[in-house]
Amino acid sequence: MPKFIDTSPPGQCIFCRLIAGEIPASKVYEDEQTLAFMDLGQVNPGHTLVTVKRHAETLLDLTPDEAAAAIDLVDDVAEGP
């Protein structure tokens, strides 16, 4: 079980706000289900975060389609252009 669980209501967590455009983000990729963006506090150059667009408290709350889309995007980002 994850040690961090986001208890923000849907639409109010930092990821929902990034997706809604309320917080600026340097987007790397975006589609209907996912978003990849540069980490503002990156420790290593190029550190990119990937999220699904639907609010979920933990990874266990993702649908199989959302999980597959996120993993596919992680793989694509890791491979680079």
N, C-alpha and C positions, 0 to 999 in steps of 0.2 A: 504494500500500500504506500502511495506517495506520502512524504512527510509534509508537503505543502499542498493544501487544498484551498483553492480560491473560492471563497464564499460570497463574492460579489454577485449581486443579482445580474441576470442576463442584460447585456447592454451597458453595464457600468464598469466591468473590469478593464484593465489597461489594454488587453488584446482586442476586446470589443470596440473600445474607443479608437484604437489604431485602425481597425478595419473600417470603421465608420468615417474615418478621416478627421476625427476630432483632435487627434494627436498626430503631428507630422511624422512621416516615416520614409526612409529611403528604400523603396520597394525594389526587390530583385525580380519577383515574379508574382503574378496574381491570376487566379482563375475563379470559377464559380464556387469551389469548395475550400481553397487554400490561399495562403499568402506567405511569401518569404520576404524578409526585410533585414536590413543591416542592424546589428546590435549596437546601440549608442554607447554602451559601456564595454565594448569589445576588448578582451585581453589579447587576443590574437587578431592580426589584420584579416579582414574578410569574414569574421565570425558572423554567420547568418542565422536568424531564427525563423522557424517554420511553424505556422499555426493553421488550424482549420478555422473557418469563418463562423461556424456555429459555436456559441458559448458552451463550454463543457467544464465541469469542475475538475475532472481528472481524465487521464488517457483512457481509463476504463469506461468512461461515459461516451466515447466515440462510437459511431456506427462502424461496421466493417468497411463500408465504402469510404467513410471519412478517414479511417485509419490507413487504408490502402492509398488514398490520394496523398495523405501527408507523407507516408513512407516513400512513395514514388517521387514526390517533390524533394524530399531530403536526398534521395539518390541522385536526382538530376542536379541539384545545387552542388553536391559534393563532387560530381564529375566536372563541373564547370562548363564554360562555353565550348 
